[in-house]
Amino acid sequence: MTELIIFDKDGTLMELGSVGVKLADDLINEFSARSNIHVPKSEIKDAFGLIDDQLDKVLRAESVKAIVERLRVLPEGDRMADWTLNQMEHLSADNEASDIEIIPGVKETLQRLKEAGYKMAIVSADDQQSMNLFLDKFELSSYFDLVITSDNTHYQKPQKALIDEIVSKLNVTASEVVMVGDTEMDVMLGRNGQVKKVIGVLSGSGDRQDLRDADLLLGSVGEIQIDQIK
């Protein structure tokens, strides 16, 4: 019988957002698969942040805006120029809490699972500060019995020890656990940890090929039904 459901965060509970963020997420997963070196997701995101800073400078340069303005001489040029400038401003905007979005149906699913009596946990390579931005914005903390981030564990996906640590803290066995995630790394974590069931979701960076070893494949967490968890 299932007692605990473990969720990944980015791409599983939270929208990945920009193409840059998705690329960073894929890079983190690939790095984890190829090494045993623990690099918090926040550090890789900081590296991408440096790229974003340079992109911001380029997009805000007057010479670039001047080139865009030349679109106005073309037929329908005003609309084209306005649209392009708007896209540039969007790309150069900082990624603040206001940009964080929850995947549709997640909160409702968490509520159903909580009411059904399941324990729930999050495991993420993100840092606690980034995790708190998400949990606080959507008032999700009360749903989770345990939150694992790069700040409070020595292990990383897909190490079996990560599952061992979670089940030990919540006093359950791996055979009573369902793992839910959007990447091959999440599936591997569940397999290595010998959990009861692995559910892959297509709401993040993983595709059907990446998630082929999951026991069940869904569009998102919002589609999870109680009878699929038991």
Secondary structure as a PSIPRED ss2 file (coil, helix, strand):
# PSIPRED VFORMAT (PSIPRED V4.0)

   1 M C   1.000  0.000  0.000
   2 T C   1.000  0.000  0.000
   3 E C   1.000  0.000  0.000
   4 L E   0.000  0.000  1.000
   5 I E   0.000  0.000  1.000
   6 I E   0.000  0.000  1.000
   7 F E   0.000  0.000  1.000
   8 D C   1.000  0.000  0.000
   9 K C   1.000  0.000  0.000
  10 D E   0.000  0.000  1.000
  11 G C   1.000  0.000  0.000
  12 T C   1.000  0.000  0.000
  13 L C   1.000  0.000  0.000
  14 M E   0.000  0.000  1.000
  15 E C   1.000  0.000  0.000
  16 L C   1.000  0.000  0.000
  17 G C   1.000  0.000  0.000
  18 S C   1.000  0.000  0.000
  19 V H   0.000  1.000  0.000
  20 G H   0.000  1.000  0.000
  21 V H   0.000  1.000  0.000
  22 K H   0.000  1.000  0.000
  23 L H   0.000  1.000  0.000
  24 A H   0.000  1.000  0.000
  25 D H   0.000  1.000  0.000
  26 D H   0.000  1.000  0.000
  27 L H   0.000  1.000  0.000
  28 I H   0.000  1.000  0.000
  29 N H   0.000  1.000  0.000
  30 E H   0.000  1.000  0.000
  31 F H   0.000  1.000  0.000
  32 S H   0.000  1.000  0.000
  33 A H   0.000  1.000  0.000
  34 R H   0.000  1.000  0.000
  35 S C   1.000  0.000  0.000
  36 N C   1.000  0.000  0.000
  37 I C   1.000  0.000  0.000
  38 H C   1.000  0.000  0.000
  39 V C   1.000  0.000  0.000
  40 P C   1.000  0.000  0.000
  41 K H   0.000  1.000  0.000
  42 S H   0.000  1.000  0.000
  43 E H   0.000  1.000  0.000
  44 I H   0.000  1.000  0.000
  45 K H   0.000  1.000  0.000
  46 D H   0.000  1.000  0.000
  47 A H   0.000  1.000  0.000
  48 F H   0.000  1.000  0.000
  49 G H   0.000  1.000  0.000
  50 L H   0.000  1.000  0.000
  51 I H   0.000  1.000  0.000
  52 D H   0.000  1.000  0.000
  53 D H   0.000  1.000  0.000
  54 Q H   0.000  1.000  0.000
  55 L H   0.000  1.000  0.000
  56 D H   0.000  1.000  0.000
  57 K H   0.000  1.000  0.000
  58 V H   0.000  1.000  0.000
  59 L H   0.000  1.000  0.000
  60 R H   0.000  1.000  0.000
  61 A C   1.000  0.000  0.000
  62 E H   0.000  1.000  0.000
  63 S H   0.000  1.000  0.000
  64 V H   0.000  1.000  0.000
  65 K H   0.000  1.000  0.000
  66 A H   0.000  1.000  0.000
  67 I H   0.000  1.000  0.000
  68 V H   0.000  1.000  0.000
  69 E H   0.000  1.000  0.000
  70 R H   0.000  1.000  0.000
  71 L H   0.000  1.000  0.000
  72 R H   0.000  1.000  0.000
  73 V H   0.000  1.000  0.000
  74 L C   1.000  0.000  0.000
  75 P C   1.000  0.000  0.000
  76 E C   1.000  0.000  0.000
  77 G H   0.000  1.000  0.000
  78 D H   0.000  1.000  0.000
  79 R H   0.000  1.000  0.000
  80 M H   0.000  1.000  0.000
  81 A H   0.000  1.000  0.000
  82 D H   0.000  1.000  0.000
  83 W H   0.000  1.000  0.000
  84 T H   0.000  1.000  0.000
  85 L H   0.000  1.000  0.000
  86 N H   0.000  1.000  0.000
  87 Q H   0.000  1.000  0.000
  88 M H   0.000  1.000  0.000
  89 E H   0.000  1.000  0.000
  90 H H   0.000  1.000  0.000
  91 L H   0.000  1.000  0.000
  92 S C   1.000  0.000  0.000
  93 A C   1.000  0.000  0.000
  94 D C   1.000  0.000  0.000
  95 N C   1.000  0.000  0.000
  96 E C   1.000  0.000  0.000
  97 A H   0.000  1.000  0.000
  98 S H   0.000  1.000  0.000
  99 D H   0.000  1.000  0.000
 100 I C   1.000  0.000  0.000
 101 E C   1.000  0.000  0.000
 102 I E   0.000  0.000  1.000
 103 I C   1.000  0.000  0.000
 104 P C   1.000  0.000  0.000
 105 G C   1.000  0.000  0.000
 106 V H   0.000  1.000  0.000
 107 K H   0.000  1.000  0.000
 108 E H   0.000  1.000  0.000
 109 T H   0.000  1.000  0.000
 110 L H   0.000  1.000  0.000
 111 Q H   0.000  1.000  0.000
 112 R H   0.000  1.000  0.000
 113 L H   0.000  1.000  0.000
 114 K H   0.000  1.000  0.000
 115 E H   0.000  1.000  0.000
 116 A C   1.000  0.000  0.000
 117 G C   1.000  0.000  0.000
 118 Y C   1.000  0.000  0.000
 119 K E   0.000  0.000  1.000
 120 M E   0.000  0.000  1.000
 121 A E   0.000  0.000  1.000
 122 I E   0.000  0.000  1.000
 123 V E   0.000  0.000  1.000
 124 S C   1.000  0.000  0.000
 125 A C   1.000  0.000  0.000
 126 D C   1.000  0.000  0.000
 127 D C   1.000  0.000  0.000
 128 Q H   0.000  1.000  0.000
 129 Q H   0.000  1.000  0.000
 130 S H   0.000  1.000  0.000
 131 M H   0.000  1.000  0.000
 132 N H   0.000  1.000  0.000
 133 L H   0.000  1.000  0.000
 134 F H   0.000  1.000  0.000
 135 L H   0.000  1.000  0.000
 136 D H   0.000  1.000  0.000
 137 K H   0.000  1.000  0.000
 138 F C   1.000  0.000  0.000
 139 E C   1.000  0.000  0.000
 140 L C   1.000  0.000  0.000
 141 S H   0.000  1.000  0.000
 142 S H   0.000  1.000  0.000
 143 Y H   0.000  1.000  0.000
 144 F C   1.000  0.000  0.000
 145 D C   1.000  0.000  0.000
 146 L E   0.000  0.000  1.000
 147 V E   0.000  0.000  1.000
 148 I E   0.000  0.000  1.000
 149 T C   1.000  0.000  0.000
 150 S C   1.000  0.000  0.000
 151 D C   1.000  0.000  0.000
 152 N C   1.000  0.000  0.000
 153 T C   1.000  0.000  0.000
 154 H C   1.000  0.000  0.000
 155 Y C   1.000  0.000  0.000
 156 Q C   1.000  0.000  0.000
 157 K C   1.000  0.000  0.000
 158 P C   1.000  0.000  0.000
 159 Q C   1.000  0.000  0.000
 160 K H   0.000  1.000  0.000
 161 A H   0.000  1.000  0.000
 162 L H   0.000  1.000  0.000
 163 I H   0.000  1.000  0.000
 164 D H   0.000  1.000  0.000
 165 E H   0.000  1.000  0.000
 166 I H   0.000  1.000  0.000
 167 V H   0.000  1.000  0.000
 168 S H   0.000  1.000  0.000
 169 K H   0.000  1.000  0.000
 170 L H   0.000  1.000  0.000
 171 N C   1.000  0.000  0.000
 172 V C   1.000  0.000  0.000
 173 T C   1.000  0.000  0.000
 174 A H   0.000  1.000  0.000
 175 S H   0.000  1.000  0.000
 176 E H   0.000  1.000  0.000
 177 V E   0.000  0.000  1.000
 178 V E   0.000  0.000  1.000
 179 M E   0.000  0.000  1.000
 180 V E   0.000  0.000  1.000
 181 G E   0.000  0.000  1.000
 182 D C   1.000  0.000  0.000
 183 T C   1.000  0.000  0.000
 184 E H   0.000  1.000  0.000
 185 M H   0.000  1.000  0.000
 186 D H   0.000  1.000  0.000
 187 V H   0.000  1.000  0.000
 188 M H   0.000  1.000  0.000
 189 L H   0.000  1.000  0.000
 190 G H   0.000  1.000  0.000
 191 R H   0.000  1.000  0.000
 192 N H   0.000  1.000  0.000
 193 G C   1.000  0.000  0.000
 194 Q C   1.000  0.000  0.000
 195 V C   1.000  0.000  0.000
 196 K C   1.000  0.000  0.000
 197 K E   0.000  0.000  1.000
 198 V E   0.000  0.000  1.000
 199 I E   0.000  0.000  1.000
 200 G E   0.000  0.000  1.000
 201 V E   0.000  0.000  1.000
 202 L C   1.000  0.000  0.000
 203 S C   1.000  0.000  0.000
 204 G C   1.000  0.000  0.000
 205 S C   1.000  0.000  0.000
 206 G C   1.000  0.000  0.000
 207 D C   1.000  0.000  0.000
 208 R C   1.000  0.000  0.000
 209 Q C   1.000  0.000  0.000
 210 D C   1.000  0.000  0.000
 211 L C   1.000  0.000  0.000
 212 R C   1.000  0.000  0.000
 213 D C   1.000  0.000  0.000
 214 A C   1.000  0.000  0.000
 215 D C   1.000  0.000  0.000
 216 L E   0.000  0.000  1.000
 217 L E   0.000  0.000  1.000
 218 L E   0.000  0.000  1.000
 219 G C   1.000  0.000  0.000
 220 S C   1.000  0.000  0.000
 221 V H   0.000  1.000  0.000
 222 G H   0.000  1.000  0.000
 223 E H   0.000  1.000  0.000
 224 I C   1.000  0.000  0.000
 225 Q C   1.000  0.000  0.000
 226 I H   0.000  1.000  0.000
 227 D H   0.000  1.000  0.000
 228 Q H   0.000  1.000  0.000
 229 I H   0.000  1.000  0.000
 230 K C   1.000  0.000  0.000
